Structure formats: C-alpha cells, structure tokens
Amino acid sequence: MSSNTIYQFNVHKISGEEISLSDYKNKVLLVVNTASECGFTPQLKDLVALKNEFAGQDFEILSFPSNDFGGQEPLEGDAIAAFCENYGANFPIFEKIRVRGSYADPLYKFFADKKQNGKLSSVPRWNFHKFLVNRAGEVTDFYYPFTSPTVSKIKKKINKLLAADH
C-alpha cells in the first residue's frame, strides 16, 4: 500500500469501531473537519445535499468532528451523532479528533505534510476545511471553510475524479 495515500490510516467511527480508510478504496472522498457550534455548521446541510447529488456513484463524505477551533465542538460520541442526524447526515461520522498542531491525528498530519502526501500542505485554519481525495486515496485538493461544499468548482472536481479510470 502506497505511503502517500490515506489508505494507510485507521480511524474510529463515532461508535468507537476502528476501521481502515482502505475500506473506501476506489471512492472519491471529501474529508471535512466539522463542529456543532460553528458559524459554518449549516454546511452540514450542504454536505447532505452534495452526498445526495452524487448518490449511487463512488463518492463519500467523511466527517471528523474537532474541538480545535474556539471550543466549537463541545459534544462527544452519541451526542455528536444525534446532532448531525438533525441535519440529516447521510455520511460516516468519526470520533472527535485533533486536526492541527503536534497532537493532530495522523490523518491530518498527513494532509499537512507535502512530503507525506506528495501533493500539498494544508492545515485547517477553522472548522469545515475540506480535503478532496481521489479513487487511489491520494489527496488532490483542499478548500477553505468559507467555501460551500456545493459550489461548482468542488462539484466539477468530484465529477472529474469520478470519471477518471480506476
């Protein structure tokens, strides 16, 4: 397994179950750090809409709650899941993690280090920072929190990655 893909990482679902990101092989992924008390929290509805738009295709959104910015994710475990369900979340939600600094989850350290991922260096500046990952598990792009998940540039890139051979 290539070391410049996300498939090398194991993560924990909100239920506590450990899974390998290799379970998402051959899917285009949008990885987002989320929070329940952020000004960008309404983007959860946009994420649901994006997921619905690409329903039936090899596309998935992965939500990683984080409390790194202004204490905007005070919830834990089932409370996070219940909150996201209020928005109709139809994508996997993982355990709350750190996404920046020396205590960042290994997945987010990977996103931040071009030497590791071979493509870019991007550390979330706030909640709802988005990383786009191709079918091969390689990070291809990132979008700042103020960029809605449903803007045409993100949808065009997802379509392009879905159309690519795998």
N, C-alpha and C positions, 0 to 999 in steps of 0.2 A: 504494500500500500504506500503510495507516494506520500512523502512527508510534507508536501506543500498543498495538501487537501485537508478539508475539515473532517474527513472520514477517520482520522487517527484519534479523534476525541470521543470520550464517553461523557454523557451528561445525565442528569436526573430529571425525570418528568416531575411535575408538581406533586404527583402521588408518591414520589420517592423512588420509583422504579428506575434503575440505571439502564440506559440504552446506549448503543453506539450510533454516532451520526452516520456511520456507513449504512444504517438502515434506510437512509434517504438517497442511496446511490441512484443515479440516473434521473434525479429530480432537480428542477431548478428551485432554488430556495431564496427566500427573503428572510434574513435573520434580523430581529428587532429587539432592542432592549426597551422594555415597557415599564410603566409605573401607573398606579391608580389615582394619584393626586397631582398629576402634572397638567399644565396648560395644553399639552399635546395629547392628553388621554383620549379626547374624541377621535383621534386617529384609529383607535380600536375599531370603530365603525367602518372606517376606510379600509382597514386591513380585511375585515369581513367581506366588504364589497369586492376587494381585489381577489380574494380567495374565491368568491362566487363567480367572478368574471372568468377565471381560469379553471373552473370546476371541470373535472373529467380529464384534465391534462396533467402532465407530470410536474405539477407546481405545488409547493407547500410553503407556508409561513411558519417560522419557529419563533416563539415569543419567550424571551428571557427577562423576567422581571428583575429590576435592580433598584436599590435604595441609595445609589451613589450620588444622586443629584438632589440636594435640598431636602433629603428625607422624604421624598415624594412617593415612596413605596413602603408604608408602614405595615402593610398586611403581610401575612405569612400563609404558606400552604393552601389549605382549602378555602381560606378567605380570599386569596388571590384568584383562585379558580372560580369561585362564586361571583366575584366582581366582574371578571372577564365574561362570564356567562350572561351577565346583564347586558352586555354589548353584543351578545350573540356569537361570541368567539367560536369559530369553527376550525381552529388550528391548534396544534400542540402548544401547551404552556409548560415551561420548565421551572425548576426550583429557582428561587431568587438567588442571584449571583452578583459578584462584583464585576464591573466591566472596565475599570481603569485603575491605574496605579499598580503598585507592587503586589497587591492582593488580588488582582484581576484573575478571573477564571482563565485557565489555559486557552480556551477557545478565543477569548477576547485578547489575550496576549498575542495569539497567532494573527488575529486581524490587525493588530497594532504594529506588527513587525514584518516589513517587506522581505527581510532575509528569510523569515519562516514561510511566508505565504507566496513569495515570488512575484507579487503583483503590486501591492500598495501598502501604505502605512496609514492607518486611520484609527484614532482613539475617540470613542464617543465623547462629545462635548456636553451632551444632555441626553435625556430620555428620548426614545423613538429615533435613534440613529439606526440606519438601515444598511445591511450588507447584502449584496446580491451574489449568489453562488451558482456556478454553472453545474451541469449534469455530472461533470467529473469531480465535483467537490472543491473546485478552485474558486476563490473569491475573485470576482470580476469588477466590482464597482461598489461604491458606498454613496449614501445620500444623507444629508444633514437632517436633523429633527424637523426643521421647518418645511421640509419637502413632503408633501402629502403622498401616501403610498399609491394614490390613484392618478397621479399626474401622468401625462402621456409619455414623458421620457422614461419613466420606470416601466410602464406597460409595453412600450416599444422594445426595450431591452429584454424584458421577460419573453416576449414573443420571439425575438431573435434567438435567444438562448434555447427556447423550446424547439425552434425549427432546426437548430444545429444537430448534426449527426451525433449519435451517442453509441 
